[in-house]
Amino acid sequence: MLQRISPNTSGPTGPTGFASIRTRERRFGVAVLEFAVIAPVLVFVVIGMLELARGLQVKETLTDAARKGCRTALPSTGTNAAVTADINTVLTNSNLSSTAATIIIQVNGANVDVSTAAANTPISVKVAIPYSSTGGISGFFLTGASIESEKIVMMSQR
């Protein structure tokens, strides 16, 4: 569509008062150049947003796994093996590597079996997994980093 340029504006116009083809081609070329400069920045911003969302999703999954494991440890029948099995089930169901997960189970701040916990003793569970096991792009860049769950603490009910 041709755009009429008013006589008060500066810019080359043809004999009919419309912008010349050469001017329109220059404007299009500038637009293409601006897009070429901005497009990579936009792509990195979108990828960064997706990676951040994936990281938050994994953190929530790890916290849910730790919460389920802590609930398993509360009754008198709870053992570290049962807690670990429940956590691994949650991780596997969420498509996370249960073999790469680090599970920390503590009774009153010590690394002992939960079956030894006395009544009203705090039992805490924390789960961590390396970024490289989350399936995102960030695993290539953050090789030594990991995502950790919140530390879940509940009182034993024995």
Summary of the structure (lengths in Angstrom):
residues: 158
radius of gyration: 29.4
end to end distance: 80.3
largest distance: 95.8
contacts: 436
relative contact order: 0.14
helix: 49%
strand: 17%
